[in-house]
Amino acid sequence: MNRVKNKVAVITGASLGIGRATAIRLAEEGARVAVTDVLDGPGAEVVSEIKNKGGEAAFWHLDVSKEAEVKRVMTEIAAKWDHIDILINNAGISGANKPTDELTEQEWDSLMAVNVKGVFFCTKHAIPFLRKAGSGSIINLSSIYGIIGAGDVPAYHASKGAVAEMSKNDAILYAKEQIRVNSVHPGFIWTPMVENFAKTSGGVDEVRKALDALHPLGHIGEADDIAWGIVYLASDESKFVTGSELVIDGGYTAR
């Protein structure tokens, strides 16, 4: 408990999956949590769950692809809690699963608008508040597919590679201001998005067994597996960690 006590954490894409788990765990560890997402109903449910457990949280509707909206929401969050200490750039979409030569410009651009520009906009407009606080931690959700290829979803791979490199570059840019920047690289995680995919791809049990078999540990990950890694990077326990890639993948990339 109290690993991030009194810190203000902004989480994008916080209504479901990894974002939701991260919001709950950070709140349990004492953070005031800004839950942001385009999914208003599930976002409000996350806030209610946190408050019912004695934590502090509030919801903001946020489309990370819109800079003016990002700037407004960051300003409102800082006004509510006086400062921002932690930014978790979690919002992302998987995009069209087509070979590169079949992708349309619109399909490419719509994914990059969320997965890359969203990270850029949120970082850009959080930095002034982290700077004012005197230090901070930015945690960008990349993927194992920001490190290796899989022969599918080309735009997604490109976006997650971009996020990994953005994290390293920003880590150097802001180190002198004690603002740390790291990327997290999940393997396959059982989230609502993956479960919905399984329901349309031959059945939940069959897909889950297939995904389990991909990992040397023998099972797919859970959202909390990633959330606890994020809590570490958000806390002062990781005060000497910046520009790093935290891979949490059940051994997938070790093969």
N, C-alpha and C positions, 0 to 999 in steps of 0.2 A: 504493500500500500504506500501511497504518497511518493511514488517515484517521479511524478511530474506535478507535484502539488502546487497549486496556484498558477500554473502555466496556462496560457490560452492557446488552444490548438484548433487550427482550421483544417477541415478534411473535405476534400472534394469527392463527389461520387460516394457519399457516406450513407446512402439509404439502404444499400443491400451489400451482401457479400463481404469482401475484405474491408471495405470502407465502414460498414456497419459494425463489424467485429472490432475494428480499430477504435471507433468512437466509444464503444462500450468499455473496452479495456483501458483507454486513456482516462475516461471519466472515473473508473474504479481506482485509478492510480492518482486521482486528485486534480486532473486537468479540468478546466472549463472548456467545453467542446462546442465549436461551431460546426454543426452538421449542415453541409451544403450539397445540393443535388437538383436535378431537374424533376425528380420524382417526389412530389410534395407529400403525398399520403404516407408512403413508407418512411420518408424523412421525419415526419412528425411522430411516427410510431417509435423511431429510434430515440428521439428526444424524450418521449413519455417514459420509455423503458429506463433511460438514464436517470430521469428525475424520480421515478418510483423506487430506484435503488439508492436515492440520496445524493445523486450527482447533480452537476450543473451543466445545462446544455440549452442551445437554442437552434432553430432551423432558419436557413435562408435559401430561397430558390436561387439557383445559380447555374447558368449556362456558361461553362468556362471558355467557350469559343467566342464570346462577346466581351471585348475588352472593357467597354463602358460599364457593363454589368459587374465584371470582376472588380473593377476599381471601386464601384459603389458599395458592393458587399464587403470588401476588405475594410473600407472606411467605417461602415456601420458596425462591423464586429469590433474593431478597435475602439470605437466610441462607446460601445456597450461595456466592454471589460477593460478599457484603458490601455491595453497593449495587445500585441500578438507575439508569441514566442515560438510557435511550431506551425509549419505548413506541411501538409501531406497531400501531394498531388497524386490523387488516386483515380480520378475520373478518366474513363477510357472506353473505347468501343473496339470491337474486333474487326468490323468492316467486311467487305466482300471477299469471299474465298474463290478467287479466280487466278489463273496464271497472269503474270505481269503484262503480257501482250494483249490480254483481254480486258484489263481494267479500264474503266472510263476515267476521264479527268475528274469528273464530279465525285466518283467513288473514292478516288485518291484524296482529293481535297477535303471532302467531308470528314474523313478519318483524321487527316493531319490537323484539321481545325480543332478537334477535341484533344487528340493524343499528344500533339506537339505544341501547337499554338496555345492550348489551354495551360500547359505547364509554363510556357513563356509568360503568358498574361498573369497568371497567379503569382509566379515568382516575382515578376516585375513590380506588382502592386502590393506584395507582402514585404518586400525588402525594406522600404522606408520605415515600416513599423517594427521589424526585427532590429533594424539599425537604431531606432529610438529606444528600444528595450535594452540595447547594449550587447546582445548576443541572440542566437537563435539556431533552430535546426529545421532544415528543409529536407523532406524525404520524398523522393520521386519514385513512383511505382513504374518500373520497367518490366522485364519478364526474362525468363530463360531465353525467349526468342529475341531479346536484345543482345544476346551473346552468341547463340547458335542459330542455324537455320533448320527448317523442317519441311521445306518444299510446299508451303501453303501460305495463305493470307499475306501476300507480299507487302502491302501497305502497312499492315500491323507490325511485321518484322522491322520494316524501315523506321517506323515511328518509335518503337521501343529501343532500337539502336540509337536513335537521335536522343532520346531521353537519357540514356546511359552516358553519352558523351556530354550532353548539356550539364549533367550533374557534376562530372569531373571538372569541367571548365568553370562552372560557377563556384565549385569548392575552392578553386585557386583564387578567383576574383574576390571572394568575400571572406577569405580566411583571416585577413588582418583585422576584420571587424568582428571576429569571433562568431561568424555565421557559418555553420557547418552545412554541407550539402552532400547527401548520399543517395544511392539508388538501391532499391530492393527488387530482386529478381525471383518472383515466385515460379514454381513449377505448376503442374496441373493442380488446381484447387477446386474442391467441390463447392461451387457457389450456385445461386439460383440460375445464372446464365448458363453454366455448364449442365445443370440438371434439365433445364428447358431444352437445350441442345440434345441431350440424351433421350428425352421423350419423343423427339422427332427423328431419331436416328437408330431405331431398332430396339428401343426399350431401355429403361433406366438401369436395370440390373446388369444387362449385357454390356452396356457402355461403361458402367463403373468398373466391372471386372477387367475390361480391356485397359482402362486407364490405370487401374491398380497395378497391372502387370508391367507397365512401362517404367515403374520406379523400383530401384534396388531394395528399398525398404518394404516393398510389397503392397503399398496402398497409396491412394491419392491423398493430397493434403487437405486440411481444413482451414477455414478462414482465420481461426485463432492462431494457427501456426505462423501466419504472416503477421497478424496483429501484434503478437508478442515481440517479434523482431523489430517492428516499427516502434513499439514502446521503448525498447532499448535505445534505438537511434534518437528518439525524442528526448530521452532523459539525459541527465548529466553523467550517467554511467559511461556514455560514449563520448565524453568531452574531447578525447584525442582521436576521434574517428571522423574523417572527412574525405570526400573524393573516393569512397569505397563502394564496392558492389557487394551487397549482402544477398547471397544466393540461398534460397530456401526451397529446395526442390526434391527432397527425398532421394537424392543421389542421381537424379536424371542426367545431369550434365557431366557426371563423373565417369560415365560408361565409356 
